[in-house]
Amino acid sequence: MAMTLKSQAVSPMLTDLYQITMAYAYWKSGKHQDESTFDLFFRKNPFGGEFTLFAGLEECLKFVKHYKFQTSDIDYLRKVLPAYVEQEFYDFLLTLDLNDIKIYAVPEGSVVFPRLPLIRVEGPVLKAQLLETTLLTLINYASLVATNATQLCAATESNKLFYEFGLRSAQGPDGGLSAAKYCYLGGFDGTSNVLAGKLYGIPIQGTHSYAYISAYESLDDLKVRELSDQITGELRPFVQLCLKYLDELGPVLKISPNLTNKGELTAFIAYAISFPSGFLALVDTYDVLKSGVPNFLAVALSLHECNYRAIGLRLDSGDLSYLSLELRAKFVEVARKFNIPYIENLNIVVSSDIDVDTLQSLEKQKHSIDIFHVGASIVTCTKQPALGCVYKLVELNGIPRIKLSQEIEKVTIPGRKNLYRFYDSNGEALCDLMTKSDEPEPIAGVRILCREPFFESKRAYVTPTSVHCMYKLYWANGQIQHALPSWQEVRNYAQQQISTLRKDHRRHLNPTPYKVSVTDRLYSFLHQLWIDSIPIGGFDGTSNVLAGKLYGIPIQGTHAHAYVSSYESLDELKVRELSDRITGESRPFAQLCLKYLDELGPILKIFPDQTSKGELAAFVAYAISFPSGFLALVDTYDVLKSGVPNFLAVTLALHDCNYQALGLRLDSGDLAYLSMEVRANFIEVAQKFNLPYIEHLTIVASNDINEDTLHSLGKQEHAIDVFGIGTHLVTCQKQPALGCVYKLVELNGTPRIKVSQDIEKVTIPGRKNLYRFYDSHGLALCDLMTTADEPEPIAGTRMLCRHPFFETKRAYVTPTTVQCMYRLYWADGQIQHALPTWQEVRSYAQQQIETLRKDHRRNLNPTPYKVSITDRLYKFLHKLWVQSVPIGELA
């Protein structure tokens, strides 16, 4: 696979702060060279399906190949990390390379399933840990979009074509490029994204927009009116031909040719003259059946007379099923009337908010659509905007590690593993099997016991006809180990992989679960280690280091479960002392922590010897590295019986050395209950040791936080101070696309309107000014659009404000103050105003929100804010609307 353009953002700095702080803690404690193994996997298939398409591997390998900290990166890290971080650590980062890292993975385009390690990273723990965030970023979205594409393609008959048209709805330019690339992998046939076509060799397609249609008013606008015959080269009177055929189509289509929109016809003619061999027209700017289709067919017949063939037409609104069937019937009728058979099979393309539900509904209703242009639902993955891949430590220095949780789906499968896929005699996949790395490879034709990893009774003997090892070594000794396939080859492989699944695994509605299993030996080992590891009885910043560097946003982070589980006992601590912050005296920090843990036993009603000593060792090492920034993740094992006691022991030891801990973080479990219990423990310890500030230590929560979670926590009562929000914020899970559009509203001083059967798609024509009205309390009353030549509204003067489309919705408003919302930002080739700092923009945004009434701001049933137009603009809009819609006839 040719190495394509590498995004400058994909650098070592595209990571969370806690990766850097963990790296320092590993380095500080002398643990950075410990040999580790990390698994990257996901826990649940997306979109209610039973498989996922693995994508993003090529980008991961590019990232690893070019991994290097720059001097400017180190300069920034010096500013944001504590002053006591040694210069030697920064020197270490500057010389860091990944030559001693190994990366095993399943091939890109593979069909994969929950819990399977998609990527296995082996090497020094500091380096392997630093890769986590970036690898997850590159795999999560790519695999999600590719899988979404397969789901969409599978929802219709196999002969339909799909094109990605979502760039304008994508979450940034990188999201738009990635969507185009991975939709193609998932089975789409092309994209509208020109840069994606250039970079990845993906077929590109596009026609024109409503703006192009509404840019024309009449045939007088045409400056070129003739077209050369494709075969003879003879110059033909193309406009006259179109008008002739439009007249002939009148009785065939039962329409009045003089009532079709001549601006639309003009636009079609101009486009056909420009692209005679690529004519595909958007026909629903005015009226599909009475104007768009007759105008299109008149041009299509004229092209035929000049020895060209039209491609088809596009619908972007209305009843797609009904309209497509009506269009096909008209194509058939015209094809027979004019004896031109191919017209019967002209393409019908649709592009109106297509998703899986729409496709399934169309299939049930019957339709005659050939091509689907899919936008927001594919690039934002509206139904499930995040896959949820995770990256977990599973082995350190040859010793398997397990991550425990009260939520069983978060428990990891420990140790290095191999992965095999079993096939039956028809070449269809039976199940996947994970083995310990030292187990022999399963043999085709030999029966083997396959067990569900966590449920004892779920097991089966399987005799595979063939066995396929899923892993390949892709990175070792500082270079890629295999010539990567072309993107077309990856796409073909993905389609072949999907075909190996039984149809009941592939279907969208109630698919049969695919079996992911472990050997009996791995099952027994997992459960023994699990038992051994359980003790008895508005946003204020970001974790994104690169965002902090680029935009000056405060950054924050602690450590991951992997950091905690990388320690087994206090014997691993190479640094055991901490200098007193005031006196500089070296204190026996590990001993202090053990002393306080014993003292905490009767207070917290726990057994100190049963807390996890690996967890305690991790906390001690982290506190020694960041004594003034100690914030610990306490739910790797058991929050109340291990995490909190260990945290408080370290906190008290830090106090002895004249430091104050910051707090702790919860990432699983019942957040309301746990936070209240933790706060009660803080209060008890604060009173017992006469340290009032401990009562107010920060409690951070970071487990899939969204608005519903926050509302629920508010009702239950909780003691959480800080929320770390991830997936739901960055993917805007409730509504992943805003839906901005860009429409022509005026040309050469003449207002233009885009008409649609969907009233929300009708545009407000002409240049406009925008004003915001405020009451005497400084709260916003409503927004008012005026025509560009209307006088500015005056504070204290009553004004009629009208809803743009509903005649009875109107009100008189007397504003206390009036604010003009527009400023001229670009003119004469330059920016016209000094732009504010990002902090000033943030402050302005908060002030703007404060001007809204509380009933507009509330989450549950907010009062709609009024957006209105002047009476003059209302009358002009409706007059132009009526003029632009042809008068229908009922037979």
JOWO-V802144 format. One record per residue. N is the residue number from 1. RES is the residue in one small letter. PHI is phi in whole degrees, 0 to 359 (* if undefined). Layout:
n->(N	N)
res->(RES	RES)
phi->(PHI	PHI)
//
This chain:
n->(1	2	3	4	5	6	7	8	9	10	11	12	13	14	15	16	17	18	19	20	21	22	23	24	25	26	27	28	29	30	31	32	33	34	35	36	37	38	39	40	41	42	43	44	45	46	47	48	49	50	51	52	53	54	55	56	57	58	59	60	61	62	63	64	65	66	67	68	69	70	71	72	73	74	75	76	77	78	79	80	81	82	83	84	85	86	87	88	89	90	91	92	93	94	95	96	97	98	99	100	101	102	103	104	105	106	107	108	109	110	111	112	113	114	115	116	117	118	119	120	121	122	123	124	125	126	127	128	129	130	131	132	133	134	135	136	137	138	139	140	141	142	143	144	145	146	147	148	149	150	151	152	153	154	155	156	157	158	159	160	161	162	163	164	165	166	167	168	169	170	171	172	173	174	175	176	177	178	179	180	181	182	183	184	185	186	187	188	189	190	191	192	193	194	195	196	197	198	199	200	201	202	203	204	205	206	207	208	209	210	211	212	213	214	215	216	217	218	219	220	221	222	223	224	225	226	227	228	229	230	231	232	233	234	235	236	237	238	239	240	241	242	243	244	245	246	247	248	249	250	251	252	253	254	255	256	257	258	259	260	261	262	263	264	265	266	267	268	269	270	271	272	273	274	275	276	277	278	279	280	281	282	283	284	285	286	287	288	289	290	291	292	293	294	295	296	297	298	299	300	301	302	303	304	305	306	307	308	309	310	311	312	313	314	315	316	317	318	319	320	321	322	323	324	325	326	327	328	329	330	331	332	333	334	335	336	337	338	339	340	341	342	343	344	345	346	347	348	349	350	351	352	353	354	355	356	357	358	359	360	361	362	363	364	365	366	367	368	369	370	371	372	373	374	375	376	377	378	379	380	381	382	383	384	385	386	387	388	389	390	391	392	393	394	395	396	397	398	399	400	401	402	403	404	405	406	407	408	409	410	411	412	413	414	415	416	417	418	419	420	421	422	423	424	425	426	427	428	429	430	431	432	433	434	435	436	437	438	439	440	441	442	443	444	445	446	447	448	449	450	451	452	453	454	455	456	457	458	459	460	461	462	463	464	465	466	467	468	469	470	471	472	473	474	475	476	477	478	479	480	481	482	483	484	485	486	487	488	489	490	491	492	493	494	495	496	497	498	499	500	501	502	503	504	505	506	507	508	509	510	511	512	513	514	515	516	517	518	519	520	521	522	523	524	525	526	527	528	529	530	531	532	533	534	535	536	537	538	539	540	541	542	543	544	545	546	547	548	549	550	551	552	553	554	555	556	557	558	559	560	561	562	563	564	565	566	567	568	569	570	571	572	573	574	575	576	577	578	579	580	581	582	583	584	585	586	587	588	589	590	591	592	593	594	595	596	597	598	599	600	601	602	603	604	605	606	607	608	609	610	611	612	613	614	615	616	617	618	619	620	621	622	623	624	625	626	627	628	629	630	631	632	633	634	635	636	637	638	639	640	641	642	643	644	645	646	647	648	649	650	651	652	653	654	655	656	657	658	659	660	661	662	663	664	665	666	667	668	669	670	671	672	673	674	675	676	677	678	679	680	681	682	683	684	685	686	687	688	689	690	691	692	693	694	695	696	697	698	699	700	701	702	703	704	705	706	707	708	709	710	711	712	713	714	715	716	717	718	719	720	721	722	723	724	725	726	727	728	729	730	731	732	733	734	735	736	737	738	739	740	741	742	743	744	745	746	747	748	749	750	751	752	753	754	755	756	757	758	759	760	761	762	763	764	765	766	767	768	769	770	771	772	773	774	775	776	777	778	779	780	781	782	783	784	785	786	787	788	789	790	791	792	793	794	795	796	797	798	799	800	801	802	803	804	805	806	807	808	809	810	811	812	813	814	815	816	817	818	819	820	821	822	823	824	825	826	827	828	829	830	831	832	833	834	835	836	837	838	839	840	841	842	843	844	845	846	847	848	849	850	851	852	853	854	855	856	857	858	859	860	861	862	863	864	865	866	867	868	869	870	871	872	873	874	875	876	877	878	879	880	881	882	883	884	885	886	887	888	889	890	891)
res->(m	a	m	t	l	k	s	q	a	v	s	p	m	l	t	d	l	y	q	i	t	m	a	y	a	y	w	k	s	g	k	h	q	d	e	s	t	f	d	l	f	f	r	k	n	p	f	g	g	e	f	t	l	f	a	g	l	e	e	c	l	k	f	v	k	h	y	k	f	q	t	s	d	i	d	y	l	r	k	v	l	p	a	y	v	e	q	e	f	y	d	f	l	l	t	l	d	l	n	d	i	k	i	y	a	v	p	e	g	s	v	v	f	p	r	l	p	l	i	r	v	e	g	p	v	l	k	a	q	l	l	e	t	t	l	l	t	l	i	n	y	a	s	l	v	a	t	n	a	t	q	l	c	a	a	t	e	s	n	k	l	f	y	e	f	g	l	r	s	a	q	g	p	d	g	g	l	s	a	a	k	y	c	y	l	g	g	f	d	g	t	s	n	v	l	a	g	k	l	y	g	i	p	i	q	g	t	h	s	y	a	y	i	s	a	y	e	s	l	d	d	l	k	v	r	e	l	s	d	q	i	t	g	e	l	r	p	f	v	q	l	c	l	k	y	l	d	e	l	g	p	v	l	k	i	s	p	n	l	t	n	k	g	e	l	t	a	f	i	a	y	a	i	s	f	p	s	g	f	l	a	l	v	d	t	y	d	v	l	k	s	g	v	p	n	f	l	a	v	a	l	s	l	h	e	c	n	y	r	a	i	g	l	r	l	d	s	g	d	l	s	y	l	s	l	e	l	r	a	k	f	v	e	v	a	r	k	f	n	i	p	y	i	e	n	l	n	i	v	v	s	s	d	i	d	v	d	t	l	q	s	l	e	k	q	k	h	s	i	d	i	f	h	v	g	a	s	i	v	t	c	t	k	q	p	a	l	g	c	v	y	k	l	v	e	l	n	g	i	p	r	i	k	l	s	q	e	i	e	k	v	t	i	p	g	r	k	n	l	y	r	f	y	d	s	n	g	e	a	l	c	d	l	m	t	k	s	d	e	p	e	p	i	a	g	v	r	i	l	c	r	e	p	f	f	e	s	k	r	a	y	v	t	p	t	s	v	h	c	m	y	k	l	y	w	a	n	g	q	i	q	h	a	l	p	s	w	q	e	v	r	n	y	a	q	q	q	i	s	t	l	r	k	d	h	r	r	h	l	n	p	t	p	y	k	v	s	v	t	d	r	l	y	s	f	l	h	q	l	w	i	d	s	i	p	i	g	g	f	d	g	t	s	n	v	l	a	g	k	l	y	g	i	p	i	q	g	t	h	a	h	a	y	v	s	s	y	e	s	l	d	e	l	k	v	r	e	l	s	d	r	i	t	g	e	s	r	p	f	a	q	l	c	l	k	y	l	d	e	l	g	p	i	l	k	i	f	p	d	q	t	s	k	g	e	l	a	a	f	v	a	y	a	i	s	f	p	s	g	f	l	a	l	v	d	t	y	d	v	l	k	s	g	v	p	n	f	l	a	v	t	l	a	l	h	d	c	n	y	q	a	l	g	l	r	l	d	s	g	d	l	a	y	l	s	m	e	v	r	a	n	f	i	e	v	a	q	k	f	n	l	p	y	i	e	h	l	t	i	v	a	s	n	d	i	n	e	d	t	l	h	s	l	g	k	q	e	h	a	i	d	v	f	g	i	g	t	h	l	v	t	c	q	k	q	p	a	l	g	c	v	y	k	l	v	e	l	n	g	t	p	r	i	k	v	s	q	d	i	e	k	v	t	i	p	g	r	k	n	l	y	r	f	y	d	s	h	g	l	a	l	c	d	l	m	t	t	a	d	e	p	e	p	i	a	g	t	r	m	l	c	r	h	p	f	f	e	t	k	r	a	y	v	t	p	t	t	v	q	c	m	y	r	l	y	w	a	d	g	q	i	q	h	a	l	p	t	w	q	e	v	r	s	y	a	q	q	q	i	e	t	l	r	k	d	h	r	r	n	l	n	p	t	p	y	k	v	s	i	t	d	r	l	y	k	f	l	h	k	l	w	v	q	s	v	p	i	g	e	l	a)
phi->(*	298	290	273	309	265	297	295	287	276	227	304	280	280	207	274	304	292	292	290	293	295	301	295	297	299	296	299	271	73	259	293	264	302	281	233	227	242	251	251	205	235	254	208	295	277	62	73	270	238	207	226	260	282	214	107	297	303	294	298	292	298	299	295	298	257	293	195	284	264	302	294	296	295	301	292	299	299	288	259	271	302	296	278	293	290	301	299	293	294	298	299	297	298	261	293	225	247	294	259	263	242	233	257	203	283	298	298	96	289	282	227	220	302	76	288	294	282	228	241	252	237	151	306	299	298	291	297	294	297	279	308	300	291	299	297	300	283	269	305	290	301	292	295	294	300	293	301	298	296	295	295	297	284	278	229	298	291	272	277	252	232	233	276	232	251	306	291	261	290	276	93	298	295	297	295	294	298	300	299	296	274	297	297	301	281	120	293	263	171	211	270	281	295	295	297	298	294	285	246	70	275	302	246	212	185	237	212	250	301	301	297	297	284	286	250	248	204	297	295	288	284	264	246	236	236	222	283	299	296	266	272	80	296	280	253	283	296	297	297	300	297	294	299	290	298	297	292	283	310	292	292	266	59	228	264	305	287	263	290	285	283	294	297	301	299	298	298	297	299	290	294	295	285	229	294	263	224	279	225	249	275	251	245	293	243	225	301	278	264	226	301	291	302	297	299	293	299	290	299	293	294	299	301	293	262	67	242	239	294	271	160	223	232	250	235	198	87	279	296	296	300	297	296	292	296	297	297	298	290	300	298	297	291	302	285	297	258	56	233	304	294	298	302	250	302	289	250	250	235	210	255	49	280	218	299	297	299	297	294	296	298	297	290	283	78	203	229	273	256	225	245	260	250	247	304	294	271	282	258	49	307	290	205	284	214	278	88	297	229	223	235	289	239	200	220	52	81	256	299	238	233	256	263	199	291	262	299	290	265	286	268	263	283	83	288	226	252	228	230	245	261	239	270	291	268	80	265	291	267	191	251	231	263	235	295	297	261	279	292	293	302	247	302	85	254	291	219	279	246	240	294	300	237	241	301	279	269	200	201	274	232	243	283	286	219	233	237	284	275	267	229	277	261	221	196	55	77	207	290	267	227	295	281	290	292	294	294	293	297	298	297	297	299	294	293	299	299	292	279	274	297	299	287	281	274	298	280	267	48	292	288	299	275	272	249	227	232	290	299	293	292	300	296	295	303	287	292	294	300	296	296	268	268	294	282	81	*	273	252	175	216	268	280	294	295	298	298	295	284	244	70	276	302	243	212	186	235	212	254	302	300	297	296	283	283	251	249	203	294	297	282	288	271	245	238	241	222	283	299	298	264	272	81	295	281	252	284	295	299	295	300	297	294	300	290	297	297	292	283	311	293	290	267	58	228	260	305	286	256	288	289	283	294	297	299	299	297	296	299	297	291	294	295	285	229	295	262	224	280	225	250	275	250	246	293	244	227	301	276	265	225	301	292	302	298	299	292	299	292	299	294	294	298	299	300	261	67	242	240	295	273	160	224	233	251	234	197	86	280	296	296	299	297	296	292	295	297	298	298	296	300	298	297	291	301	288	296	259	55	234	305	295	298	302	250	304	285	250	253	238	214	256	49	282	220	299	296	300	296	297	297	298	298	285	281	77	206	234	276	257	227	248	263	249	244	309	295	279	286	259	47	304	289	207	286	224	280	88	299	231	221	236	288	239	200	219	52	80	258	298	237	234	256	260	207	291	269	300	290	264	286	268	263	283	83	288	225	252	229	230	245	261	239	270	291	266	82	268	290	267	191	252	230	263	234	294	298	260	280	293	292	302	248	302	85	255	291	219	279	246	241	293	300	237	244	300	278	270	201	201	274	232	243	283	285	224	233	242	284	275	265	228	277	262	222	197	54	76	207	291	267	226	295	282	290	291	294	294	294	296	299	297	296	299	295	294	298	299	295	281	274	297	298	288	282	274	298	282	264	48	292	289	298	276	272	249	228	229	289	299	295	293	301	294	294	303	288	294	293	299	298	294	272	259	296	282	276	231	256	272)
//
